[in-house]
Amino acid sequence: MMNYDSAPSGPPDDPAVHARGLTVVRGPRTVLRGIDFDVPRGQITGLLGPSGCGKSTLMRATVGTQAKVTGTLQVLGLPAGSPALRSRIGYVTQDPSVYLDLTARQNLDYFAAVLLPHASRADRHAQVTAALADVDLEDHADALAGNLSGGQVSRVSLAVALLGTPDVLVLDEPTVGLDPVLRRDLWDLFHRIATERGAALLISSHVMDEAERCERLLLMREGRIIADDAPDALRERTGTGTVEEAFLKIVDAEKAKEALR
């Protein structure tokens, strides 16, 4: 069962997310296989691996929405899923979670009221305005979400996650389907959030070139973390020129070990 020993948020040097022996079983399949990892504060941690390797399950466990989780998983010093974390974690799923019959601003107004119930109307308005500016949607703030492009709808969903300036942002493939310029601009935003606000970002992707934009990488394969290091260290350790080549070399080594068992 999960370790539900509660603890304070901890000093800034403590990791924002701390997992040991994290396991998730869904039906007959073990999706996460007793993994250990930490997500530091003030940095971007990339979660990379092929589709179906367990990235989304790990993220759902981190934000407290995944069932049948065992092991130790703490976020900001509290058990994952604790009510006290709801306003401190921003989460963006692969499928944008917005109301298509509301405008972008109305979506943010609604979620601000839900996520920031004790804030004044003026404070919520300021949060909405800032979030729209962060994702460069000011010119489309009053357009119905259903009339926006797929990339714009994804940005509305990201803006919702930014409300309340969360301490942890968990983003599941936030740049899928976006053009190169918008991808670049969003990664610039992610770095500002990490460096200027001290937030911890956990960002998943199956696009290996995005790994170069992260300070730390968790490489996943078949429910296990097969590497946990900085991009430069991974390339140096494997004698490769890119993170993708490093990943493939590590996978080949893992397969060779499995063949000998």
C-alpha positions as CSV (number, residue, x, y, z in Angstrom):
1,M,0.0,0.0,0.0
2,M,1.0,3.6,-0.4
3,N,3.1,5.2,2.3
4,Y,0.8,7.9,3.7
5,D,3.2,9.3,6.3
6,S,2.5,13.0,6.0
7,A,5.3,15.6,6.2
8,P,5.7,19.3,5.8
9,S,6.7,20.7,2.4
10,G,10.3,20.6,3.3
11,P,13.2,22.9,2.5
12,P,13.9,24.1,-1.1
13,D,16.7,21.5,-1.5
14,D,14.3,18.6,-0.9
15,P,12.9,17.1,-4.2
16,A,9.5,18.3,-5.2
17,V,8.6,14.6,-6.0
18,H,10.1,11.6,-4.2
19,A,9.2,8.1,-5.2
20,R,10.6,4.8,-4.0
21,G,9.3,1.3,-5.1
22,L,6.5,2.9,-7.0
23,T,4.3,0.2,-8.6
24,V,1.0,0.3,-10.5
25,V,-0.9,-2.8,-11.5
26,R,-3.8,-2.6,-13.9
27,G,-5.6,-5.9,-14.3
28,P,-3.1,-8.6,-15.2
29,R,-0.4,-6.0,-16.2
30,T,2.2,-4.4,-14.0
31,V,2.5,-0.9,-15.6
32,L,5.1,0.6,-13.3
33,R,7.6,-1.9,-11.8
34,G,8.9,-0.7,-8.4
35,I,10.6,2.5,-9.8
36,D,12.6,5.1,-7.8
37,F,13.0,8.7,-8.9
38,D,13.1,12.3,-7.7
39,V,12.0,15.5,-9.4
40,P,14.1,18.5,-8.2
41,R,12.6,22.0,-7.6
42,G,13.4,24.8,-10.0
43,Q,14.2,22.5,-12.9
44,I,12.6,20.7,-15.8
45,T,12.7,17.0,-15.6
46,G,11.9,15.2,-18.9
47,L,10.1,11.9,-18.9
48,L,10.9,10.2,-22.1
49,G,10.2,6.8,-23.7
50,P,8.1,5.1,-26.3
51,S,4.3,5.1,-26.2
52,G,3.0,2.6,-23.8
53,C,6.0,2.5,-21.5
54,G,4.1,3.9,-18.5
55,K,4.8,7.7,-18.7
56,S,1.1,8.8,-18.4
57,T,0.6,6.3,-15.5
58,L,3.5,7.7,-13.6
59,M,2.2,11.2,-14.1
60,R,-1.3,10.3,-13.0
61,A,0.2,8.7,-9.9
62,T,2.1,11.9,-9.2
63,V,-1.0,14.1,-9.3
64,G,-3.0,11.5,-7.3
65,T,-5.5,10.3,-9.9
66,Q,-4.1,6.8,-10.5
67,A,-5.7,3.9,-8.8
68,K,-3.9,0.8,-7.4
69,V,-0.6,2.5,-6.6
70,T,1.8,1.0,-4.1
71,G,5.2,2.1,-2.8
72,T,6.2,5.5,-1.5
73,L,5.2,8.7,-3.4
74,Q,5.5,12.1,-1.9
75,V,4.9,15.5,-3.5
76,L,6.1,18.6,-1.7
77,G,6.5,16.5,1.4
78,L,3.0,15.2,1.4
79,P,1.5,11.9,0.1
80,A,0.5,12.1,-3.6
81,G,-3.2,12.9,-3.8
82,S,-3.4,14.8,-0.5
83,P,-6.2,17.5,-0.6
84,A,-3.6,20.1,0.5
85,L,-1.8,19.6,-2.9
86,R,-4.8,20.4,-5.1
87,S,-3.9,24.1,-5.5
88,R,-0.2,23.5,-5.6
89,I,0.0,21.1,-8.6
90,G,-0.9,22.0,-12.2
91,Y,-1.6,19.1,-14.5
92,V,-2.1,19.0,-18.3
93,T,-3.3,15.7,-19.8
94,Q,-2.7,14.7,-23.4
95,D,-6.3,15.5,-24.2
96,P,-7.1,19.1,-23.3
97,S,-9.7,19.4,-20.5
98,V,-11.7,22.5,-21.4
99,Y,-15.3,23.4,-22.1
100,L,-15.7,24.0,-25.9
101,D,-18.9,26.0,-25.4
102,L,-17.1,28.6,-23.3
103,T,-14.5,31.2,-24.4
104,A,-10.9,30.8,-23.4
105,R,-11.3,33.5,-20.7
106,Q,-14.6,32.0,-19.4
107,N,-12.8,28.6,-19.1
108,L,-10.1,30.2,-17.0
109,D,-12.6,32.2,-14.9
110,Y,-14.5,29.0,-14.1
111,F,-11.4,27.0,-13.2
112,A,-10.0,30.0,-11.2
113,A,-13.1,30.0,-9.1
114,V,-12.7,26.2,-8.5
115,L,-9.0,26.2,-7.8
116,L,-8.7,29.5,-6.0
117,P,-11.9,29.7,-4.0
118,H,-10.5,31.9,-1.3
119,A,-8.9,34.5,-3.6
120,S,-10.7,37.8,-4.2
121,R,-12.4,38.4,-7.6
122,A,-9.6,40.9,-8.4
123,D,-6.9,38.4,-7.6
124,R,-8.6,35.7,-9.7
125,H,-8.9,38.2,-12.6
126,A,-5.2,39.0,-12.4
127,Q,-4.4,35.3,-12.4
128,V,-6.5,34.7,-15.5
129,T,-5.0,37.6,-17.3
130,A,-1.5,36.5,-16.5
131,A,-2.1,32.9,-17.6
132,L,-3.6,34.1,-20.9
133,A,-0.5,36.2,-21.5
134,D,1.8,33.3,-20.5
135,V,0.4,31.1,-23.3
136,D,0.1,34.0,-25.8
137,L,-3.7,33.8,-26.1
138,E,-4.7,37.4,-25.2
139,D,-5.9,38.0,-28.8
140,H,-8.1,34.9,-28.6
141,A,-9.3,35.3,-25.0
142,D,-12.9,35.9,-26.0
143,A,-13.2,33.3,-28.8
144,L,-15.1,30.1,-28.1
145,A,-12.8,27.2,-27.3
146,G,-14.7,25.1,-29.9
147,N,-13.7,27.6,-32.6
148,L,-10.0,27.6,-31.7
149,S,-7.3,25.4,-33.4
150,G,-6.1,22.3,-31.6
151,G,-2.9,24.0,-30.6
152,Q,-4.8,26.9,-29.2
153,V,-7.1,24.6,-27.2
154,S,-4.0,22.9,-25.8
155,R,-2.7,26.3,-24.7
156,V,-6.0,27.0,-22.9
157,S,-5.6,23.8,-21.0
158,L,-2.0,24.8,-20.1
159,A,-3.2,28.2,-19.0
160,V,-5.6,26.5,-16.6
161,A,-2.7,24.5,-15.1
162,L,-0.8,27.8,-14.5
163,L,-3.5,29.3,-12.4
164,G,-2.4,29.9,-8.9
165,T,1.3,29.7,-9.8
166,P,1.7,26.0,-8.8
167,D,4.8,24.6,-7.2
168,V,4.7,21.5,-9.4
169,L,3.7,21.3,-13.0
170,V,3.0,17.9,-14.6
171,L,2.6,18.2,-18.3
172,D,1.8,15.1,-20.4
173,E,3.1,15.7,-23.9
174,P,2.2,19.4,-24.0
175,T,3.8,20.1,-27.3
176,V,2.3,17.3,-29.4
177,G,0.9,18.6,-32.7
178,L,2.3,22.2,-32.3
179,D,4.3,24.0,-34.9
180,P,8.1,24.4,-34.2
181,V,7.8,28.1,-33.3
182,L,5.1,27.5,-30.8
183,R,7.0,24.6,-29.4
184,R,10.0,26.8,-28.9
185,D,8.0,29.5,-27.2
186,L,6.4,27.1,-24.8
187,W,9.7,25.6,-23.8
188,D,11.0,29.1,-23.2
189,L,7.9,29.6,-20.9
190,F,8.6,26.3,-19.1
191,H,12.2,27.4,-18.4
192,R,11.0,30.8,-17.1
193,I,8.5,29.0,-14.8
194,A,11.3,26.8,-13.4
195,T,14.0,29.4,-13.0
196,E,11.9,32.5,-12.0
197,R,9.3,30.8,-9.9
198,G,11.3,27.9,-8.6
199,A,8.6,25.4,-9.8
200,A,9.4,21.8,-10.5
201,L,8.3,20.7,-14.0
202,L,7.8,17.1,-15.0
203,I,7.3,17.0,-18.8
204,S,6.7,13.8,-20.8
205,S,7.5,13.4,-24.4
206,H,8.2,10.6,-26.9
207,V,10.1,13.2,-29.1
208,M,13.8,12.7,-28.2
209,D,15.0,16.1,-29.4
210,E,12.9,17.7,-26.7
211,A,15.2,15.9,-24.2
212,E,17.9,18.4,-24.9
213,R,15.7,21.2,-23.4
214,C,15.6,19.5,-20.0
215,E,18.0,19.7,-17.1
216,R,17.4,16.1,-16.1
217,L,16.0,13.1,-17.8
218,L,14.1,10.0,-16.8
219,L,14.3,7.5,-19.6
220,M,11.6,4.8,-19.4
221,R,11.1,1.4,-21.0
222,E,8.4,-1.2,-20.2
223,G,7.4,0.3,-16.9
224,R,11.0,0.8,-15.6
225,I,13.3,3.8,-15.4
226,I,16.5,2.7,-17.3
227,A,18.4,6.0,-16.9
228,D,18.2,9.0,-14.7
229,D,20.7,11.7,-15.4
230,A,21.4,15.1,-17.2
231,P,21.5,15.0,-21.0
232,D,25.2,15.8,-21.2
233,A,26.0,13.0,-18.6
234,L,23.9,10.5,-20.6
235,R,25.7,11.3,-23.8
236,E,29.1,11.2,-22.2
237,R,28.4,7.9,-20.4
238,T,27.2,6.2,-23.5
239,G,29.7,7.8,-25.9
240,T,26.9,9.1,-28.2
241,G,26.1,12.4,-29.8
242,T,22.4,12.7,-29.0
243,V,20.0,11.7,-26.3
244,E,18.2,9.5,-28.8
245,E,21.4,7.6,-29.5
246,A,22.1,7.3,-25.8
247,F,18.6,6.0,-25.2
248,L,18.9,3.4,-28.0
249,K,22.3,2.3,-26.6
250,I,20.9,1.9,-23.1
251,V,17.9,-0.1,-24.5
252,D,20.3,-2.4,-26.4
253,A,22.3,-3.0,-23.3
254,E,19.1,-3.8,-21.3
255,K,18.0,-6.3,-24.0
256,A,21.4,-7.9,-23.9
257,K,21.1,-8.4,-20.2
258,E,17.6,-9.8,-20.5
259,A,18.8,-12.3,-23.1
260,L,21.4,-13.7,-20.7
261,R,18.9,-14.3,-17.9
